[in-house]
Amino acid sequence: MADTSAADLLTGAVGVLLADIRAGRAPALADEPDAVHRLRTSVRRLRNVLAGFGRYVERRPAGALRDRLASYGALLGAGRDLEVRAEDCRRVLAEVGRLDLEPVLVAPLVAAHGGAHAALVDWHTTPDAVALDRLLGEWARTVPLTARAHRAADPAVAKVLRREVGRVLDRAADGEASHEVRKSARRLRHVAEAVGTDDAARLGRLGKDIQGRLGDHRDALLLAEHLWSVGAPAVVVARVEASASHALDGLPEVLATLRGGHEI
C-alpha cells in the first residue's frame, strides 16, 4: 500500500460494506438461510471499521451512522440469537438422545424467532428505516473524511491495528472471558480484514479465534439459562454447561500469542 492513502483505503472498504448491506437486505427479509446473520455481520463490520478508523472520518456523521447501525444490528440480532439458540438446543438434544423434547424446548424458540422476524420486516416500513437508507446513500456518494485521512495508508493502518490489539489485551487483563473482550476481538477482526494485508490478516485470524471461543461460550450460557427456565432435564443442562466451559479451552494461549507478536 506504499502509494495508497488512508482515504483510498477507507473509501474502498466502506463502499464494499455499504454494498453488502444493501445486497443483503432482500434475502434477510425473505428469511433465506443464514441471510440475517450475513446482513448483521455486514452491519457490524461497517460499525467497527468506522470505529477503528475513527480519527480518519468526520466524527459527527460517523457517529450518526454508527448509532443507526447499532439499532439496526440489535433488531437483526433479536431474531438471529433465537435462531442460533434453537439450532444449538436441537443439536444438544440429539447428542443426549432426547429429541422427544423438541416440541417443548425447541418449538417455542422457533416461534419466537418467527415473531422477531416479523418485527424486522415491519421495521422496514418505518421512518427509522427511511432515515437509515438516507444515511447509507449519503455515505455511498461521499465518505466524510478528515484531513488526516489523506496521509499514507501504511503508517495509518499500523497505528490503527496496534490500537485495536491494545484494546483486546487491556480488556483481557480485566477478565479474559468478558463480554468486552469478545466485542474488542470482533472489532480487531473486522478492522484487520478490511485492511487486507498479510500482517493484518494474521491479527484478524487471532481476533476471529478469540471472538469465536467467547461467542460459543456466551451462546452456551444463554442456552443453559433458557433450559433451566423452562425446566429442562438436568442432563441436558449439564451438557450445555460443559460445552460452555470447553469453549474457553485454549483462550489464554491465543491471547498470549496476540500479546507476544502483535507488532506491525
C-alpha positions as CSV (number, residue, x, y, z in Angstrom):
1,M,0.0,0.0,0.0
2,A,3.0,2.3,-0.5
3,D,1.2,4.6,-2.9
4,T,-2.2,4.3,-1.2
5,S,-3.7,6.9,1.1
6,A,-5.8,6.1,4.1
7,A,-8.6,7.9,2.3
8,D,-8.4,5.5,-0.6
9,L,-8.4,2.5,1.7
10,L,-11.3,3.7,3.7
11,T,-13.4,4.8,0.7
12,G,-12.9,1.4,-0.8
13,A,-13.6,-0.6,2.4
14,V,-16.7,1.5,3.3
15,G,-18.0,1.2,-0.2
16,V,-17.8,-2.6,-0.2
17,L,-19.6,-2.8,3.2
18,L,-22.4,-0.4,2.1
19,A,-23.0,-2.6,-1.0
20,D,-23.0,-5.7,1.2
21,I,-25.7,-4.2,3.5
22,R,-27.9,-3.2,0.6
23,A,-27.5,-6.5,-1.2
24,G,-28.1,-8.5,2.0
25,R,-31.4,-6.8,2.9
26,A,-33.8,-8.6,0.5
27,P,-32.5,-12.1,1.4
28,A,-32.7,-11.3,5.1
29,L,-36.3,-10.0,4.8
30,A,-37.2,-13.2,2.9
31,D,-35.6,-15.2,5.8
32,E,-33.3,-17.1,3.5
33,P,-30.9,-19.5,5.3
34,D,-28.2,-17.6,7.1
35,A,-29.2,-14.3,5.4
36,V,-30.0,-12.4,8.6
37,H,-26.6,-13.5,10.0
38,R,-24.8,-12.2,6.9
39,L,-26.6,-8.9,7.0
40,R,-26.0,-8.5,10.7
41,T,-22.3,-9.2,10.2
42,S,-22.1,-6.6,7.4
43,V,-23.7,-4.0,9.7
44,R,-21.2,-4.9,12.5
45,R,-18.3,-4.8,10.1
46,L,-19.2,-1.3,9.0
47,R,-19.7,0.0,12.5
48,N,-16.3,-1.5,13.6
49,V,-14.4,-0.1,10.6
50,L,-15.8,3.3,11.3
51,A,-14.9,3.0,15.0
52,G,-11.4,1.6,14.3
53,F,-10.6,4.4,11.8
54,G,-12.4,7.0,13.9
55,R,-9.6,9.6,13.5
56,Y,-9.9,9.4,9.8
57,V,-13.7,10.0,9.4
58,E,-15.7,13.1,10.4
59,R,-16.9,12.5,14.0
60,R,-20.4,13.7,13.8
61,P,-21.6,11.9,10.6
62,A,-19.7,8.8,11.6
63,G,-21.4,8.8,15.0
64,A,-24.8,9.3,13.4
65,L,-24.3,6.4,11.1
66,R,-22.9,4.1,13.8
67,D,-25.9,4.9,16.1
68,R,-28.3,4.0,13.3
69,L,-26.4,0.8,12.5
70,A,-26.3,-0.2,16.2
71,S,-30.1,0.0,16.4
72,Y,-30.4,-1.9,13.2
73,G,-28.0,-4.5,14.3
74,A,-29.9,-5.1,17.6
75,L,-33.1,-5.6,15.6
76,L,-31.3,-8.2,13.4
77,G,-29.7,-9.8,16.4
78,A,-33.1,-10.4,18.1
79,G,-34.1,-13.0,15.6
80,R,-30.6,-14.3,14.8
81,D,-29.9,-15.1,18.5
82,L,-33.2,-17.1,18.8
83,E,-32.3,-18.9,15.6
84,V,-28.9,-19.9,17.0
85,R,-30.4,-20.9,20.3
86,A,-32.9,-23.2,18.6
87,E,-30.2,-24.8,16.4
88,D,-27.9,-25.3,19.5
89,C,-30.8,-26.7,21.5
90,R,-31.7,-29.2,18.8
91,R,-28.1,-30.3,18.5
92,V,-27.7,-30.9,22.2
93,L,-31.0,-32.9,22.4
94,A,-29.6,-35.1,19.6
95,E,-26.3,-35.6,21.4
96,V,-28.1,-36.8,24.6
97,G,-30.7,-38.8,22.8
98,R,-33.7,-36.7,23.8
99,L,-35.2,-35.5,20.6
100,D,-38.6,-36.2,22.1
101,L,-38.1,-32.9,24.0
102,E,-38.0,-30.8,20.8
103,P,-41.7,-29.8,21.0
104,V,-41.2,-28.4,24.5
105,L,-37.7,-26.9,24.2
106,V,-37.1,-26.0,20.6
107,A,-40.6,-25.2,19.2
108,P,-41.0,-22.1,21.5
109,L,-37.7,-20.7,20.3
110,V,-38.7,-21.3,16.7
111,A,-42.0,-19.5,17.3
112,A,-40.2,-16.6,19.0
113,H,-37.8,-16.3,16.0
114,G,-40.9,-16.0,13.7
115,G,-42.2,-13.1,15.8
116,A,-38.8,-11.4,15.8
117,H,-38.5,-11.8,12.0
118,A,-42.0,-10.3,11.5
119,A,-40.9,-7.3,13.6
120,L,-37.8,-6.9,11.4
121,V,-40.0,-6.9,8.3
122,D,-42.4,-4.4,9.8
123,W,-39.5,-2.1,10.8
124,H,-38.5,-1.6,7.2
125,T,-41.7,0.3,6.6
126,T,-40.9,2.9,9.4
127,P,-39.4,6.3,9.3
128,D,-36.3,4.9,11.0
129,A,-35.7,2.6,8.0
130,V,-36.0,5.6,5.7
131,A,-33.5,7.6,7.8
132,L,-31.0,4.7,7.7
133,D,-31.4,4.4,3.9
134,R,-30.8,8.1,3.5
135,L,-27.6,7.9,5.6
136,L,-26.3,4.9,3.7
137,G,-27.0,6.7,0.4
138,E,-25.1,9.8,1.6
139,W,-22.1,7.7,2.6
140,A,-22.2,5.8,-0.7
141,R,-21.8,9.1,-2.5
142,T,-19.1,10.6,-0.3
143,V,-17.3,9.2,2.7
144,P,-16.8,12.2,5.1
145,L,-13.0,12.0,5.7
146,T,-10.8,14.2,7.9
147,A,-7.6,15.8,6.7
148,R,-5.6,13.1,8.4
149,A,-7.1,10.5,6.0
150,H,-5.1,11.9,3.1
151,R,-1.9,10.6,4.7
152,A,-0.2,7.4,3.6
153,A,-2.1,4.3,4.4
154,D,0.7,2.1,5.8
155,P,1.5,4.1,8.9
156,A,-2.2,4.8,9.5
157,V,-3.0,1.2,9.3
158,A,-0.2,0.2,11.6
159,K,-1.4,2.7,14.3
160,V,-5.0,1.6,14.0
161,L,-4.1,-2.1,14.3
162,R,-1.8,-1.5,17.3
163,R,-4.6,0.4,19.0
164,E,-7.1,-2.4,18.3
165,V,-4.8,-5.1,19.6
166,G,-4.2,-3.0,22.7
167,R,-8.0,-2.7,23.3
168,V,-8.3,-6.5,23.3
169,L,-5.4,-7.0,25.6
170,D,-6.4,-4.3,28.0
171,R,-9.9,-5.8,28.4
172,A,-8.5,-9.3,28.7
173,A,-6.4,-8.1,31.6
174,D,-9.7,-7.3,33.4
175,G,-11.2,-10.7,32.6
176,E,-10.3,-13.0,29.7
177,A,-13.9,-14.3,29.2
178,S,-15.7,-10.9,29.4
179,H,-18.2,-9.6,27.0
180,E,-15.9,-6.6,26.3
181,V,-13.1,-8.9,25.2
182,R,-15.4,-10.6,22.7
183,K,-16.5,-7.3,21.3
184,S,-13.0,-5.9,21.1
185,A,-11.7,-9.0,19.4
186,R,-14.5,-8.8,16.9
187,R,-13.6,-5.2,16.1
188,L,-9.9,-6.2,15.7
189,R,-11.0,-8.9,13.3
190,H,-13.2,-6.6,11.2
191,V,-10.7,-3.8,11.0
192,A,-7.9,-6.2,10.1
193,E,-10.0,-7.9,7.4
194,A,-10.9,-4.5,5.9
195,V,-7.2,-3.7,5.6
196,G,-6.3,-6.8,3.8
197,T,-2.5,-7.0,4.3
198,D,-0.7,-10.2,5.3
199,D,0.1,-8.8,8.8
200,A,-3.4,-7.6,9.2
201,A,-4.8,-11.0,8.2
202,R,-2.7,-12.6,10.9
203,L,-4.2,-10.4,13.5
204,G,-7.6,-10.8,12.1
205,R,-7.3,-14.6,12.5
206,L,-6.4,-14.2,16.1
207,G,-9.3,-11.8,16.7
208,K,-11.6,-14.3,15.0
209,D,-10.3,-17.1,17.2
210,I,-10.9,-15.1,20.4
211,Q,-14.3,-13.9,19.2
212,G,-15.3,-17.4,18.2
213,R,-14.4,-19.0,21.6
214,L,-16.1,-16.3,23.6
215,G,-19.1,-16.3,21.3
216,D,-19.6,-20.1,21.7
217,H,-19.2,-19.6,25.5
218,R,-21.8,-16.9,25.6
219,D,-24.2,-18.8,23.4
220,A,-23.9,-21.9,25.6
221,L,-24.5,-19.9,28.8
222,L,-27.6,-18.3,27.3
223,L,-28.9,-21.6,26.2
224,A,-28.3,-23.1,29.6
225,E,-30.2,-20.2,31.2
226,H,-33.1,-20.8,28.8
227,L,-33.2,-24.5,29.5
228,W,-33.2,-24.0,33.3
229,S,-36.0,-21.5,32.9
230,V,-38.2,-24.0,31.1
231,G,-37.5,-26.9,33.3
232,A,-35.3,-29.0,31.0
233,P,-33.8,-32.2,32.4
234,A,-30.6,-31.7,34.4
235,V,-28.7,-34.0,31.9
236,V,-29.5,-31.6,29.1
237,V,-28.5,-28.5,31.0
238,A,-25.3,-30.2,32.2
239,R,-24.3,-31.0,28.6
240,V,-24.7,-27.3,27.7
241,E,-22.8,-26.0,30.7
242,A,-19.9,-28.4,29.9
243,S,-19.8,-27.0,26.3
244,A,-19.7,-23.5,27.7
245,S,-16.6,-24.4,29.8
246,H,-14.9,-26.3,26.9
247,A,-15.4,-23.3,24.6
248,L,-12.8,-21.4,26.6
249,D,-10.1,-24.1,26.2
250,G,-7.1,-22.6,24.6
251,L,-8.2,-19.0,25.1
252,P,-5.2,-18.0,27.3
253,E,-2.8,-19.3,24.7
254,V,-4.4,-17.4,21.9
255,L,-4.3,-14.2,23.9
256,A,-0.7,-14.9,24.7
257,T,0.1,-15.3,21.0
258,L,-1.6,-11.9,20.4
259,R,0.3,-10.3,23.2
260,G,3.6,-11.7,22.1
261,G,3.5,-11.0,18.4
262,H,1.3,-8.0,17.7
263,E,3.9,-5.5,16.4
264,I,3.1,-4.2,12.9
